Amino acid sequence: MPDARRIHSGSALPREAFPRADAARVERAAIALARELGDSKVILEPEALVAHAGDESEQDPVLPDLAVLASSPEDVATTLRLASLHEVPVTPRAAGTGKSGGAVPVCGGIALSVLGMRQIEEIDVREQLAVVGPGVILKDLHDAVEAEGLFYPPDPNSLASCALGGNLAENAGGPRAFKYGVTRDYTLGLEVVTASGERLAVGRRTRKGVTGYDLTALLVGSEGTLAVTTRATVRLLRRPEATVTLLAYFSGIVDAMRAVEAIVASGLVPRCIEVLDERCVTAIRGEGGPLDDRAAALVILECDGSTSEVERQMAEVGERATDGGALEVLVAQSAAQRERLWEARRQLSYVTRRMARWKISEDVVVPRMQLAKLVGEVRRIGEREGVTMLSYGHAGDGNLHVNLLWDDEEHVPRVERALDALFRSVVALGGTLSGEHGIGTSKAQYLPLEQGDGLIELQRRMKAAFDPRGILNPGKIFPRGRHRSC
C-alpha cells in the first residue's frame, strides 16, 4: 500500500493528527474492493489520491489510503459493506468545496467519491420535484429546472462548483435562505446506504407525510457520519416572474446592521439581504470594484415575485434602507449588472484570502435582532487580541461569516483566543456555532459550548445505531475521541 500520510499545506492553525487506519485492514479492503468493483474504480496511486485529500477549509489535507470512484448506488453499497467487514474508515465526498473539513479523510482509509453519480433522473413539472444523483453540480440543477419554469432556491456561493451530495451533507443555504430556507426544507426523500452496506429509502415524493420518524431531516446535515446519499428527491417551486437587486451604501457596518434590523422588523421579506463590512468593501475596491467613495459598508437586497409585487417591495425596501441611514440606494438596471454584483459577492471569500498569509472563515448565526451586537463584539475581540477580523454574510437570517486574518505564525495564540471569544459571544447572544458550513473538524472542539454533555452523548448513541463500527467519516462533529476504525 502507498505511504498515505498527512499533507502539510501550511494550514492556518496547527491541529493534532488523528490516528490512521490499520494498514493491514486497509490492504485487505483494497484487494476486496478491486476484485468486486474493478481496478478502474479503485485508486491507489499517491499522485491521484491528492485530489481526494482536502476541501476548502483550513483543515490540513490528509492523503487517503485509497479512493473509490462510485458511479452507482451498487458501488457505494459494495464499498461500505467491505469497509465495514474490514473495519476501515470511509470519508464520503462530492465536490470537496466544504468549509469545515468534512470531506478530509483525517484517519486515512477510503475516500468515497460520489461525483460520478451526476444524473438528473427526473424533473416532474406537475408535481414540482426533481430526482437527482449526489454528484450533480448545483448550477446544473438550477439551469435544468429553470428551463422548465421551475426554481430550486438553495444557492451557496460555490453553486457553480459544489455538488448536491455535499449540500445535503452540510444542509447548505446561501443568500436566498432568508426567504426560502435551506437544503433540508427542499429535501422530500433520500436513498442512502448505511455503514453496513444496507440500502434504504427514506422520506417520500408527496408534499406532506408523517409516517414514522423523519429520517430525511436527520440525514440532511449529518455530514456523512450516518449514511451516504445515492439519490435525492427535491422539492421545486415555480420560477419567480421578476427579480430586482438593490445596492445600499452605508457609512459603517453598525448603521448597515441597524437598517437590516429595521427591514426585517417591518415584515418585509426580500429573498436576500447580504451585508459587507468596511474591510470587505476595501477588498472589493482593491480588485477594481467601482464603489462610491463614501461607502464603508454595503447591503445587497434582492426581491422577487410577480412584477407588481417586486415593484412594490423594491420601493418599500429602498425606503426602509434610506430611513435606516443608507447614503444611497441603487437598483441594478439589467441582468448583467445583477450578475456582476453577485459575482463580486461570491468571490469575496477568495478576495479576502489574498489579504493575508492565513485566513480562517467562521460561519455563525445569532438572532437577527442581535446582529449589531455581534458585529460590535467582533470588533472588540479583534482589537483586544490584535487580530484582523472582517464580517460579511446573510444578514437576513442572522448568518454571518466572520473571517480572521494574520501574517505572523507567532500570532496563532491570539487567533485561537479570538476564536474562542467569538464562539462564546455567539452562544451568549442566543446563537449557534454554524449556519451552513457544518461542524466537521474545525469546530468539533467547540461543540460543548452550545450543547450539553447529555445531548452530545445522545447524538453519539444515534451515530452508533447507524454506524456501530464507527467507520463513517470519523473525526467529524464530535470532540476528539478514538474511533474503532482508526
ROSERO-6077 format. One record per residue (C-alpha): residue in three letters; x, y, z. Coordinates in steps of 0.5 Angstrom, whole numbers, plus 500, padded with zeros to 3 digits. Each point is the difference from the previous one (the first is absolute). Layout:
ALAXYZ
...
//
This chain:
MET500500500
PRO502507499
ASP503504506
ALA494504501
ARG501506504
ARG498507502
ILE502505495
HIS502506504
SER498506496
GLY502506505
SER493500503
ALA497506504
LEU500496507
PRO504494502
ARG496494501
GLU502493503
ALA500495495
PHE494494501
PRO503493501
ARG500497493
ALA496494498
ASP503493501
ALA505498494
ALA498493500
ARG493501500
VAL500505494
GLU504496496
ARG495494500
ALA495505499
ALA503503494
ILE501493497
ALA493498501
LEU498507497
ALA504499494
ARG497493499
GLU493502500
LEU500507497
GLY506499495
ASP506503500
SER498507497
LYS495502506
VAL506499505
ILE505505500
LEU507498504
GLU505505497
PRO502506505
GLU500505494
ALA493498498
LEU498500508
VAL502507501
ALA493502496
HIS496497506
ALA505502506
GLY497507501
ASP494505500
GLU499508500
SER501500508
GLU506502504
GLN501492502
ASP507497497
PRO498496494
VAL501492502
LEU502495495
PRO495494500
ASP503493499
LEU496499494
ALA494503497
VAL493497497
LEU497504494
ALA493498500
SER495500494
SER494497503
PRO497498507
GLU502493499
ASP507503500
VAL499503506
ALA497494504
THR506496498
THR505505503
LEU496501506
ARG499492501
LEU507498499
ALA503506504
SER495498506
LEU502493499
HIS508502501
GLU498506505
VAL504505495
PRO497507501
VAL497504494
THR499507498
PRO495502495
ARG501506496
ALA497503494
ALA503506497
GLY504502506
THR498507501
GLY498500507
LYS503505505
SER500496507
GLY505494498
GLY494495499
ALA503497494
VAL507499502
PRO502493502
VAL503501506
CYS501493502
GLY502498493
GLY497494498
ILE495500494
ALA498507497
LEU493498496
SER498505495
VAL493500497
LEU502505495
GLY499495494
MET492500502
ARG498506497
GLN494498496
ILE494505500
GLU495494500
GLU493503500
ILE497507500
ASP493500502
VAL496507498
ARG494498502
GLU502497507
GLN505505500
LEU506496502
ALA507497498
VAL503493501
VAL508501499
GLY506497502
PRO505503505
GLY505501495
VAL496506497
ILE503506500
LEU495505503
LYS501505494
ASP498495495
LEU494498504
HIS498507500
ASP500501493
ALA497494499
VAL494501504
GLU499508498
ALA500497493
GLU493497502
GLY498506503
LEU502498507
PHE504502506
TYR505497505
PRO501505505
PRO507498504
ASP505504497
PRO507499504
ASN505505497
SER504494497
LEU494498496
ALA504499493
SER505495503
CYS496497506
ALA496493500
LEU493498502
GLY503495505
GLY505505504
ASN494505500
LEU496494503
ALA505498505
GLU501507502
ASN493503500
ALA502505495
GLY497507500
GLY502506496
PRO498507499
ARG493498499
ALA499497506
PHE497506504
LYS493499495
TYR500493498
GLY504496505
VAL506495500
THR501493496
ARG496496506
ASP494504498
TYR500497493
THR502493501
LEU494495500
GLY503494500
LEU507496499
GLU503494498
VAL506498504
VAL505495502
THR502498507
ALA506499503
SER499492500
GLY498501492
GLU493500501
ARG496504495
LEU494504503
ALA495504497
VAL497506505
GLY495505499
ARG495501495
ARG498503493
THR494504503
ARG500507503
LYS497497506
GLY502494504
VAL501498508
THR501492499
GLY505498505
TYR506504503
ASP502506495
LEU507497498
THR501504494
ALA500506504
LEU505497505
LEU505497494
VAL500507497
GLY505504503
SER503494504
GLU507501496
GLY501493497
THR500497507
LEU494496500
ALA499497493
VAL502502492
THR495503496
THR499497493
ARG493503497
ALA496506503
THR493503498
VAL500507501
ARG494505500
LEU500505495
LEU496507499
ARG497504495
ARG505505497
PRO499507502
GLU498504495
ALA504506501
THR506501504
VAL504507502
THR506501504
LEU502507504
LEU506502503
ALA500505506
TYR506503502
PHE502502508
SER505504504
GLY501494504
ILE498493502
VAL496501506
ASP496505496
ALA499495495
MET498494505
ARG495505503
ALA497501493
VAL499493499
GLU497499507
ALA495505498
ILE499497494
VAL498493503
ALA496503506
SER496504495
GLY497493497
LEU504501493
VAL503493497
PRO505501495
ARG503494497
CYS507502502
ILE503505505
GLU507500500
VAL505504504
LEU507502499
ASP504504505
GLU506505499
ARG506495499
CYS495496494
VAL499507497
THR507502500
ALA502493497
ILE495501494
ARG503506499
GLY507497499
GLU497496495
GLY498506496
GLY492500502
PRO497506498
LEU497502507
ASP498507502
ASP506503505
ARG495502505
ALA498492501
ALA503497506
ALA495494501
LEU496497495
VAL493497500
ILE498496494
LEU492499500
GLU496496495
CYS493499499
ASP496495495
GLY493498499
SER495503495
THR501506496
SER496504504
GLU502497507
VAL507502498
GLU499507498
ARG496501507
GLN505496504
MET506504497
ALA497506502
GLU499498507
VAL507497501
GLY503506497
GLU496505504
ARG502496507
ALA507500498
THR500507499
ASP497501506
GLY505496504
GLY506504497
ALA501498493
LEU504505497
GLU498498493
VAL496494498
LEU501498492
VAL496495496
ALA503495495
GLN498502493
SER501494497
ALA501492501
ALA507501498
GLN501506506
ARG497495504
GLU504494499
ARG507505500
LEU497502507
TRP499493503
GLU507497496
ALA503505505
ARG497498506
ARG501492498
GLN508502499
LEU500503507
SER503494503
TYR505500495
VAL502507500
THR501501508
ARG504493500
ARG505505496
MET500505505
ALA505496505
ARG504494500
TRP495496504
LYS492500501
ILE495497504
SER493501498
GLU495498505
ASP492499499
VAL496502506
VAL493502501
VAL496505505
PRO493502501
ARG499505494
MET499506505
GLN507498504
LEU504501493
ALA502507502
LYS502498507
LEU504494497
VAL504505495
GLY502504506
GLU502494503
VAL504498494
ARG504507500
ARG501500508
ILE503493499
GLY505502494
GLU502506504
ARG501496506
GLU504495497
GLY504504495
VAL497495494
THR497503494
MET492498499
LEU495501495
SER493498499
TYR495499494
GLY494495499
HIS493499500
ALA497505505
GLY493499498
ASP500493504
GLY506503505
ASN505495497
LEU507504500
HIS507498497
VAL505502505
ASN507500497
LEU506500504
LEU507502496
TRP507500502
ASP507500497
ASP505498506
GLU500493503
GLU501503507
HIS493503500
VAL497493500
PRO498500507
ARG497507499
VAL496497495
GLU498494504
ARG498504506
ALA496505495
LEU496493497
ASP498498507
ALA498507502
LEU496500493
PHE496494501
ARG499501508
SER497507498
VAL495497494
VAL498495505
ALA499505506
LEU495504495
GLY496494499
GLY503498493
THR503494497
LEU507498498
SER499498493
GLY494502495
GLU502497493
HIS507497501
GLY500495505
ILE504498506
GLY505495496
THR507500504
SER500508500
LYS495501505
ALA500493504
GLN503502506
TYR495506501
LEU494496500
PRO500499507
LEU499508501
GLU493499496
GLN498493502
GLY500497507
ASP503493502
GLY493496499
LEU499503494
ILE506498497
GLU500493503
LEU493499497
GLN503502493
ARG506495501
ARG495495501
MET496502494
LYS506499496
ALA502494503
ALA493497498
PHE501502492
ASP508498501
PRO501495505
ARG508499498
GLY501508499
ILE502499493
LEU496506497
ASN504507500
PRO504499507
GLY502506503
LYS495505498
ILE495504504
PHE501497507
PRO506502504
ARG506495500
GLY500493501
ARG503494497
HIS495496495
ARG501493500
SER502500492
CYS506504502
//
